[in-house]
Amino acid sequence: MASWQHDVVTVYVLLVGAVVGSFLNVVIHRLPRGRSVVRPRSACPGCQHPIRWYDNVPVLSWLVLQGKCRDCGSRISIRYPLVEAAAALLGVLALHRWGLTVAGAEVVLFTWISIALGCIDLEHQLLPDVLTYPSIVLGLVASWQGGVATLLESAIGAAVGAAIPTLVILAYKWLRGVEGMGWGDVKYLTAIGAVVGVRDCLWVLVMAAVAGALVGGALWVSGRGSGKTALPFGTFLAGAVILWLQLPEPWQALVRRVAFEMPS
């Protein structure tokens, strides 16, 4: 691909990603509340006034309005421009990392879904089936067509991704009488395994567990939590898998070698 063609594609993906990020904000806000993500049109949460088209330009409108509604002055969460910017930038990074391939398309789509899942779980501790189930299908179908993992790796990854958290839930239930994880985590980790394959699924799980332990420990030390504080593990999974999919291949290979290969 010529340099100018690559630049055109990069700009296109950046713009499309920003628009997708705007839609993801609608999904993040409405889906956990059982509302349609299509109708009605977006409105200010404060005054319910429909948002004008020129006040709905990704990132730019939030900056121009200084994070406030034009009509009532209510604060607009910084989450909105952050999600839009993340969807755009991560789409471009995936393009550079994976190229215009089936794997590249798979990574972009799964990254966008993971952004929505991570944000929803952070706020509601919920991973909606309408996002996790299609993600499993995405991973399996893409692997069949030359995605990130082979079809065999994807199938085994999905099975292991489902088995590990299921065992954790059952063991925790047996030991303490409560579920240590949610079943949404099982479905999401199944999807992660289907996308990245069994070996990398284990590494993503380790990354998410370490991040969760660090955050939980920080909350406990600061007095803002305890050993019983529920953490949105799906958010940590989303961050871990997005990071893993963006890592250059040499870095991934190094991590695999250090983490999983036993010394001879």
C-alpha positions in Angstrom: 0.0 0.0 0.0 1.3 3.4 -1.0 2.1 6.0 1.7 -0.7 8.3 0.7 -3.2 5.4 0.6 -2.1 4.3 4.1 -2.6 7.9 5.4 -6.1 8.0 3.8 -7.1 4.7 5.5 -5.7 5.9 8.8 -7.8 9.1 8.7 -10.8 7.1 7.7 -10.4 4.6 10.6 -9.8 7.5 13.0 -13.1 9.2 11.9 -15.1 6.0 11.9 -13.7 5.1 15.2 -14.8 8.4 16.7 -18.3 7.9 15.4 -18.4 4.4 16.7 -17.2 5.7 20.0 -20.2 8.1 20.1 -22.5 5.1 19.5 -20.7 3.1 22.2 -21.6 5.9 24.7 -25.2 5.4 23.8 -24.8 1.6 24.4 -23.0 2.2 27.7 -25.7 4.5 29.0 -28.8 2.8 27.7 -28.2 -1.0 27.5 -27.8 -1.6 31.3 -31.0 0.4 31.8 -33.0 -1.8 29.3 -33.5 1.0 26.9 -33.3 1.0 23.1 -29.9 2.0 21.7 -31.6 3.3 18.5 -34.6 5.4 19.7 -35.2 8.0 20.8 -32.3 10.3 19.7 -29.7 11.3 22.3 -30.8 13.9 24.9 -29.2 15.7 27.8 -29.6 13.5 31.0 -30.3 16.7 32.9 -32.9 18.6 31.0 -33.9 15.9 28.4 -33.5 18.4 25.6 -32.5 16.5 22.3 -28.9 17.1 21.5 -28.4 19.1 18.3 -26.3 17.5 15.6 -23.6 20.1 15.9 -23.4 19.4 19.6 -22.9 15.7 19.0 -19.6 15.8 17.1 -17.3 13.3 18.8 -14.8 14.8 21.2 -14.9 18.3 19.6 -18.4 19.2 20.8 -17.5 18.3 24.4 -14.5 20.5 24.2 -16.4 23.4 22.6 -19.2 23.2 25.2 -16.6 22.8 28.0 -18.3 19.6 29.2 -21.7 21.3 29.7 -25.1 21.1 28.2 -25.8 24.0 25.9 -29.4 24.3 27.3 -29.3 23.7 31.0 -25.6 23.8 31.8 -25.5 20.4 33.4 -22.1 18.7 33.5 -21.5 16.1 30.8 -19.3 13.3 32.0 -15.7 13.2 30.7 -16.4 9.5 29.9 -18.0 10.6 26.6 -15.0 12.2 24.9 -12.7 9.6 26.4 -14.7 6.7 25.0 -14.9 8.4 21.6 -11.1 9.1 21.6 -10.3 5.6 22.7 -12.4 4.0 20.0 -10.7 6.2 17.4 -7.1 5.8 18.6 -7.3 2.1 19.3 -8.8 1.5 15.9 -5.8 3.2 14.3 -3.4 1.3 16.5 -5.0 -2.0 15.5 -4.7 -1.0 11.9 -1.0 -0.4 12.3 -0.5 -3.6 14.4 -2.6 -6.0 12.3 -3.1 -4.4 8.9 -6.0 -4.6 6.6 -6.7 -8.3 7.4 -9.4 -10.5 8.9 -7.4 -10.4 12.1 -7.2 -6.6 12.0 -11.0 -6.3 11.6 -11.5 -8.8 14.4 -9.3 -6.9 16.7 -11.0 -3.6 15.9 -14.5 -5.0 16.5 -13.6 -6.8 19.6 -11.8 -3.8 21.0 -14.8 -1.6 20.5 -17.1 -4.2 22.2 -14.6 -4.5 25.0 -14.6 -0.7 25.6 -18.4 -0.9 26.0 -18.2 -4.0 28.3 -15.5 -2.5 30.4 -17.4 0.8 31.0 -20.7 -1.0 31.7 -19.1 -3.4 34.2 -17.3 -0.5 35.9 -20.6 1.4 36.5 -23.1 -1.5 36.9 -21.1 -4.6 37.5 -22.9 -6.1 34.5 -21.7 -7.8 31.3 -24.7 -7.9 29.0 -25.3 -11.1 27.0 -26.1 -9.1 23.9 -22.5 -8.1 23.8 -20.7 -11.2 25.1 -22.5 -13.9 23.0 -21.8 -12.1 19.7 -18.2 -11.7 20.8 -17.8 -15.5 21.1 -19.2 -15.9 17.6 -16.9 -13.2 16.3 -13.9 -15.0 17.7 -14.8 -18.4 16.3 -15.9 -17.2 12.9 -12.9 -14.9 12.4 -10.5 -17.7 13.4 -12.0 -19.8 10.7 -11.3 -17.1 8.2 -7.7 -16.3 9.3 -8.2 -14.3 12.5 -5.9 -13.7 15.4 -6.0 -17.4 16.4 -6.4 -20.6 14.4 -9.8 -22.3 14.6 -8.4 -25.0 16.9 -6.7 -22.4 19.2 -9.9 -20.4 19.3 -12.1 -23.4 20.1 -9.8 -24.6 22.9 -9.4 -21.0 24.1 -13.2 -20.6 24.4 -13.5 -23.8 26.3 -10.7 -22.9 28.7 -12.0 -19.4 29.0 -15.3 -20.8 30.1 -13.9 -23.5 32.4 -11.5 -21.5 34.6 -14.0 -18.8 35.9 -16.7 -21.5 36.2 -14.4 -23.5 38.5 -13.6 -20.3 40.4 -17.3 -19.6 40.9 -18.1 -23.1 42.0 -15.1 -23.4 44.4 -15.8 -20.0 45.9 -19.4 -20.9 46.4 -18.4 -24.1 48.1 -15.9 -22.5 50.4 -17.6 -19.2 51.3 -21.2 -19.7 50.3 -21.2 -16.8 47.7 -20.1 -16.5 44.1 -16.7 -15.0 43.8 -17.3 -13.9 40.1 -20.3 -13.3 38.0 -21.5 -15.5 35.1 -21.0 -12.5 32.8 -17.2 -12.9 33.5 -17.5 -16.5 32.3 -19.1 -15.5 29.0 -16.7 -12.6 28.4 -13.6 -14.8 29.2 -15.0 -17.3 26.8 -15.1 -14.6 24.1 -11.6 -13.6 24.9 -10.4 -17.2 24.6 -12.2 -17.4 21.2 -10.5 -14.3 20.0 -6.9 -14.7 21.2 -6.6 -18.5 21.7 -5.9 -20.6 24.8 -2.4 -19.5 25.6 -3.0 -15.8 25.3 -6.3 -16.1 27.1 -4.4 -17.4 30.1 -2.0 -14.4 29.9 -4.9 -11.9 29.7 -6.5 -13.6 32.7 -3.2 -13.2 34.7 -2.9 -9.5 33.7 -6.5 -8.8 34.7 -6.1 -10.7 38.0 -2.9 -8.8 38.9 -4.5 -5.5 38.1 -7.6 -6.4 40.1 -5.4 -7.4 43.1 -3.5 -4.1 42.9 -6.6 -2.0 42.8 -8.3 -4.1 45.6 -5.2 -3.7 47.7 -5.0 0.0 47.1 -8.7 0.4 48.1 -8.1 -1.7 51.3 -5.0 0.3 52.3 -6.7 3.6 51.7 -9.7 2.6 53.8 -12.1 2.8 50.8 -12.7 -0.9 50.6 -12.2 -4.3 52.3 -11.6 -7.9 51.5 -15.3 -8.2 50.6 -15.4 -5.2 48.2 -16.8 -6.4 44.9 -14.6 -5.3 42.0 -15.7 -5.1 38.3 -13.5 -7.9 37.0 -14.9 -7.5 33.5 -13.3 -4.0 33.4 -9.9 -5.5 34.2 -10.4 -8.2 31.6 -11.3 -5.5 29.0 -8.3 -3.5 29.8 -6.0 -6.5 29.7 -7.2 -7.9 26.4 -7.2 -4.5 24.7 -3.6 -4.0 25.9 -2.6 -7.5 24.8 -4.0 -7.1 21.3 -2.1 -3.8 20.8 1.3 -5.2 21.9 3.7 -5.7 19.0 4.4 -9.3 18.2 8.0 -9.3 19.6 6.7 -8.1 23.0 4.0 -10.7 23.0 6.5 -13.4 22.2 8.8 -12.2 25.0 5.9 -12.2 27.5 4.9 -15.7 26.5 8.4 -17.0 26.8 9.0 -15.4 30.2 5.6 -16.3 31.6 4.9 -19.8 30.4 8.1 -21.5 29.2 9.8 -23.5 31.9 13.6 -23.3 32.0 15.3 -26.3 30.5 
